[in-house]
Amino acid sequence: MLLKVQKLSEKYYPQIANLREHFHQFPELSFEEFQTSQKVCEVLENAGISYKKGIAKTGVLAEIYGTKKSDEKPKCVLLRGDMDALPVHEESGVSFASKIAGKMHACGHDGHTAGLLGTALILNELKDEFSGCVKFMFQPAEENYGGAKPMIEEGVLENPYVDAVFGCHLWGLMQENTAQIITGAMMAGVDSFDLKFIGRGGHGAHPHTTIDAVLMAARFVTNIQSIVSRRLKPVSAGVISVGSVQAGSSYNIIAQEAFLKGTVRFLDDESQAILQKGIEDVAKAVALEFGGEYELDYHREYPPLINDEFGAKIAQKAFLQVLGEKNIITKAEADMGAEDFAFLTRARKGAYVFVGIAKDKNKPVLHHSPNFAWESENLKVLMQGEAMMALEFLNS
């Protein structure tokens, strides 16, 4: 089976590489992927693959049914690729650089979309090799708003019922021709918060008449660091980062208000609850200490991405055939980045895979950087791995 998949990946590679370059030149931000999804539909239609469009605004769901006869109940597997770009001005110097100022595929989603199309074309020619159904989920808005959840809410996991989900991320921190598939926590969950401290402004020479919002903000930033070190178990992972603090208008005016934005990362639900409560407690305590007020808007974003044992074994077996055992990483720490594929693995069994794209592991390709660049040849590994995961699951 692998030889057939490899042969077809070579057949479709020129088309898929051209598609990757097209998507890269015309990046679209979250929930704005109208041209991208239109191009996806054109490719599917030309191949005679059925699809539905306009799911969660710009999402596309394609389906291929196998024709192999089987006495067992047919299964359904879903493969997912995300389509959105980032608000980054490209400086990579590649010949197919973004033509849209201030927008760039700086995380590999151009490859995810093109690669999933290639996988669909491969499996469309191998329908007689499997029974059941393969769904191809072209998802909007992974970067910012979480397009997976609304697509699930609009029924992509039903009719037919999806039994397992698999996804891949082209990963710049790993060398080419390697794949990482671990059991358990693969990526962190993420929350965010907006916090406003409200004090009483006044003259810098008369601090006793004021309530200093800047000092409240500073105290909060300092105090929350103890939440991870003193509230979480030492063996648990957690991160709280304040990425934005805005306050004041002049050197001699004590600010009346301070605005903070932060992110929270965790690997399990228990840690999430502890971190959220800690932030709420510290914000309340700081405001009380200084006699001010506060407004906290805490946002639940993505849950942790957990690979279950069954899904991980299917993915490992598939990529082992493509890359060889020595190039498969099965033991690694979870990455504290977040991925809304987590909503899919919460709803169904399955796994997520990192596919290496760095020429040199000592010179990683940095995601979300204006210099992010990788070779399209890596799409062959992506296509072959995705196709083999679907076939391994359906024929297992």
C-alpha positions in Angstrom: 0.0 0.0 0.0 2.8 2.4 0.9 4.3 2.1 -2.6 1.0 3.1 -4.2 0.7 6.1 -1.9 4.2 7.1 -2.6 3.7 6.8 -6.4 0.6 8.9 -6.2 2.2 11.5 -4.0 4.9 11.9 -6.7 2.2 12.2 -9.4 0.4 14.9 -7.6 3.4 16.7 -6.1 3.8 19.3 -8.8 0.2 20.4 -8.6 0.3 20.4 -4.8 3.5 22.4 -4.7 2.0 25.0 -7.0 -1.1 25.2 -4.8 1.1 25.7 -1.8 2.8 28.6 -3.5 -0.5 30.1 -4.6 -1.9 29.9 -1.1 1.3 31.5 0.2 1.1 34.4 -2.2 -2.5 35.2 -1.3 -2.7 34.7 2.5 -6.0 35.4 4.3 -6.6 35.9 8.0 -8.9 34.1 10.3 -12.5 33.7 8.9 -11.5 35.7 5.8 -10.3 32.6 3.8 -12.8 33.1 1.0 -10.4 32.8 -1.9 -8.5 30.0 -0.2 -11.7 28.0 0.3 -12.8 28.7 -3.2 -9.6 27.3 -4.6 -10.0 24.3 -2.4 -13.5 23.7 -3.8 -12.2 24.1 -7.4 -9.6 21.3 -6.8 -12.1 19.0 -5.2 -14.6 19.6 -7.9 -12.1 19.0 -10.7 -11.3 15.7 -9.0 -14.9 14.7 -8.6 -14.7 14.7 -4.8 -18.0 15.7 -3.1 -17.8 18.6 -0.6 -19.8 21.1 1.4 -18.7 24.7 1.7 -19.5 27.7 3.9 -19.2 25.7 7.2 -18.3 28.1 10.0 -18.2 30.8 7.4 -15.3 29.7 5.2 -14.7 26.0 6.1 -15.0 23.2 3.6 -15.7 19.5 4.3 -15.0 16.9 1.6 -15.9 13.2 1.7 -14.6 10.1 -0.1 -16.3 6.7 0.3 -14.2 3.6 -0.2 -15.6 0.8 -2.5 -13.8 -2.2 -0.9 -16.2 -4.8 0.3 -16.2 -5.6 4.0 -18.3 -7.6 6.4 -17.5 -5.2 9.2 -19.4 -2.0 10.0 -17.9 0.8 7.9 -15.8 3.3 9.8 -15.2 7.0 9.2 -12.0 8.9 9.8 -11.4 12.7 9.6 -8.3 14.5 8.5 -7.9 18.2 9.2 -5.9 21.0 7.7 -6.1 24.7 8.7 -6.2 27.5 6.1 -5.6 30.9 7.8 -2.5 33.1 7.7 -1.1 35.7 10.2 -0.9 39.5 10.3 2.9 39.4 9.6 4.8 41.3 6.9 6.9 38.7 5.0 10.6 39.1 4.8 11.5 35.5 3.8 12.9 36.3 0.4 11.2 33.3 -1.3 10.2 33.6 -4.9 6.5 33.1 -4.0 6.4 35.5 -1.2 3.1 37.1 0.0 1.6 39.6 -2.4 -0.6 41.0 0.4 1.1 43.6 2.6 1.0 42.8 6.3 -0.3 39.2 5.8 1.8 36.0 5.6 1.6 32.3 5.9 4.1 32.3 8.8 3.1 29.0 10.4 2.8 26.5 7.6 -1.0 26.5 7.0 -0.4 27.0 3.3 1.2 23.6 3.4 -1.5 22.1 5.6 -4.2 23.1 3.1 -2.3 22.1 0.0 -1.1 18.9 1.6 -4.6 17.8 2.6 -5.7 18.4 -0.9 -3.0 16.2 -2.1 -4.0 13.5 0.4 -7.6 13.7 -0.9 -6.4 13.3 -4.5 -4.3 10.2 -3.4 -7.1 8.5 -1.5 -9.6 9.3 -4.3 -7.5 7.0 -6.5 -7.4 4.4 -3.8 -11.1 4.0 -3.1 -10.9 0.3 -3.9 -8.3 -0.2 -1.2 -10.6 0.7 1.8 -14.2 0.6 3.0 -15.8 3.4 5.0 -15.4 7.1 4.7 -12.6 9.7 4.8 -13.6 13.3 5.7 -11.3 16.1 4.8 -11.8 19.2 7.1 -10.4 22.4 5.7 -10.7 24.7 8.7 -10.6 28.4 9.1 -9.3 30.5 12.0 -6.9 28.2 13.9 -4.6 31.1 14.7 -7.0 33.4 16.6 -10.6 32.4 17.1 -10.8 28.6 16.9 -12.6 27.5 13.8 -12.6 23.9 14.8 -15.3 24.3 17.5 -17.9 26.0 15.2 -17.2 23.4 12.5 -17.9 20.7 15.0 -21.0 22.5 16.2 -22.2 22.6 12.5 -21.9 18.8 12.3 -18.6 17.8 10.7 -18.3 14.9 13.0 -21.7 13.5 12.2 -23.5 12.0 9.1 -21.6 9.8 8.9 -20.3 9.6 12.5 -16.6 10.2 12.7 -14.8 7.4 14.6 -11.3 9.0 14.7 -9.6 12.3 13.9 -6.0 12.9 12.8 -4.1 16.1 12.0 -0.5 17.2 11.2 1.5 20.4 11.8 4.6 21.2 9.7 7.0 21.8 12.5 10.0 24.2 12.2 11.7 23.0 15.4 12.3 19.5 14.0 14.5 18.3 11.2 13.1 17.3 7.8 12.0 13.7 7.4 11.1 13.2 11.0 7.8 13.0 12.8 6.8 13.4 16.5 3.8 11.4 17.7 3.5 11.0 21.5 0.8 9.6 23.7 -0.8 12.0 26.2 -0.5 15.8 26.2 0.9 16.9 22.8 0.2 20.7 23.2 -1.0 23.0 25.9 -4.4 24.4 26.5 -4.6 28.2 26.4 -6.8 30.9 28.0 -6.4 34.7 27.8 -7.4 37.6 30.0 -8.0 41.3 29.8 -7.6 43.2 33.1 -8.2 46.8 34.0 -7.2 48.4 37.2 -9.0 51.5 38.2 -7.4 54.0 40.6 -7.5 57.7 41.1 -5.3 59.8 38.9 -3.4 62.9 40.0 -0.2 64.9 40.1 3.1 63.0 40.4 4.1 65.3 43.2 1.1 64.3 45.3 0.9 60.5 45.3 -0.9 60.5 48.7 -4.0 61.9 47.0 -4.1 59.3 44.3 -4.5 55.5 43.8 -1.8 54.6 41.4 -3.0 52.2 38.6 0.5 51.6 37.4 1.6 50.4 40.8 -1.4 48.1 40.9 -0.5 46.7 37.5 3.1 46.2 38.6 2.1 44.4 41.8 -0.2 42.1 39.8 2.5 41.2 37.3 4.9 40.4 40.1 2.5 38.5 42.2 1.0 36.2 39.6 4.4 34.6 39.1 4.0 32.8 42.4 0.8 31.1 41.2 2.7 28.7 39.0 5.5 28.2 41.5 3.3 27.9 44.7 -0.2 26.8 43.6 0.6 24.2 40.9 2.0 20.8 41.7 5.8 20.9 41.0 5.3 18.2 38.4 2.6 20.1 36.6 3.3 22.6 33.8 1.8 26.1 33.6 2.7 29.5 32.2 1.2 32.9 32.9 2.5 35.7 30.7 1.4 39.3 30.6 2.1 40.5 27.1 0.7 44.0 27.2 0.6 46.7 29.8 -0.8 50.2 28.9 -1.2 53.1 31.3 -0.5 56.7 31.7 -0.1 59.7 29.4 2.8 61.7 30.9 5.8 61.4 33.2 4.3 63.6 35.9 0.7 62.3 35.9 -0.2 59.3 38.1 -2.3 57.1 35.9 -6.0 56.5 36.8 -6.3 53.3 34.8 -4.0 50.5 33.7 -4.8 47.9 31.0 -3.2 44.4 30.9 -3.5 41.5 28.5 -2.2 38.1 29.2 -2.1 34.4 28.3 -2.4 31.3 30.4 -1.0 27.8 29.4 -1.7 24.4 31.0 -1.6 20.7 30.2 -4.7 19.5 32.1 -8.1 20.8 33.4 -7.0 20.7 37.1 -4.1 23.1 36.4 -6.4 25.3 34.3 -8.8 25.8 37.2 -6.0 26.5 39.6 -4.4 29.1 37.3 -7.7 30.9 36.6 -8.6 31.1 40.2 -5.1 32.4 41.1 -5.4 35.2 38.6 -8.8 36.1 39.9 -7.6 36.1 43.5 -4.5 38.2 42.8 -6.4 40.8 40.8 -9.0 41.1 43.6 -6.3 41.3 46.3 -4.2 43.9 44.5 -7.2 46.2 44.0 -8.2 45.8 47.7 -4.6 46.5 48.8 -4.5 49.8 47.1 -8.1 50.8 47.5 -8.8 50.7 43.8 -11.1 48.6 41.6 -10.6 46.1 38.9 -12.4 44.5 35.9 -11.3 41.1 34.8 -12.5 39.4 31.6 -11.1 35.9 31.6 -11.5 34.0 28.3 -11.5 30.2 27.9 -9.8 29.5 24.6 -8.5 26.0 23.7 -8.3 22.9 25.9 -5.1 20.8 26.0 -4.4 18.7 22.9 -4.3 15.1 24.1 -3.3 12.1 21.9 -5.0 9.0 23.1 -3.0 5.7 23.0 -5.0 4.2 20.2 -4.8 7.2 17.9 -1.1 7.7 18.6 -0.3 4.0 17.7 -2.2 4.4 14.4 -0.3 7.6 13.6 3.1 6.0 14.6 2.5 3.0 12.5 1.6 5.1 9.5 4.5 7.5 9.7 7.0 4.6 10.6 6.2 3.2 7.1 6.8 6.5 5.5 9.9 7.6 7.3 11.4 4.6 9.1 11.6 3.8 12.8 14.7 5.8 13.5 12.9 9.0 12.3 9.8 8.7 14.5 9.9 10.4 17.9 7.5 8.8 20.4 9.0 10.3 23.7 9.0 14.1 24.1 7.7 16.8 26.3 4.5 18.6 25.4 4.8 21.9 23.6 3.3 24.8 25.4 1.9 26.2 22.3 -1.8 25.7 21.7 -3.9 24.2 18.9 -7.6 24.1 18.4 -7.4 20.6 17.0 -7.8 19.9 20.7 -11.5 20.3 20.3 -11.5 17.4 17.8 -9.5 15.1 20.1 -11.9 16.0 23.0 -14.8 14.8 20.9 -13.2 11.7 19.3 -10.2 9.5 19.7 -7.3 10.4 17.5 -3.8 12.0 17.4 -1.9 15.0 16.2 1.5 14.8 14.5 4.5 17.2 14.2 6.2 16.8 10.8 9.7 18.3 10.7 10.6 20.9 8.1 14.0 22.3 9.3 17.1 21.6 7.1 19.2 21.7 10.2 17.8 20.9 13.7 20.3 23.4 15.1 18.9 26.2 12.9 15.1 25.8 13.4 12.5 27.5 11.3 10.8 29.9 13.6 7.0 29.9 13.5 5.2 33.3 13.3 8.5 34.9 12.1 8.6 37.2 9.0 11.5 34.9 7.9 9.5 31.7 8.2 10.3 29.5 5.1 10.5 25.8 4.3 10.9 23.6 1.2 7.8 22.3 -0.5 9.4 18.8 -0.9 8.2 18.3 2.7 4.6 18.1 1.4 5.4 14.6 0.1 5.9 13.3 3.7 2.8 15.2 4.8 0.6 13.7 2.0 2.0 10.2 2.5 1.6 10.3 6.3 -1.9 11.6 6.2 -3.0 9.0 3.6 -1.4 6.2 5.5 -3.1 7.2 8.8 -6.5 7.1 7.1 -5.8 3.7 5.5 -4.3 2.3 8.7 -7.4 3.3 10.7 -10.0 2.2 8.2 -8.2 -1.2 7.5 -7.3 -1.9 11.1 
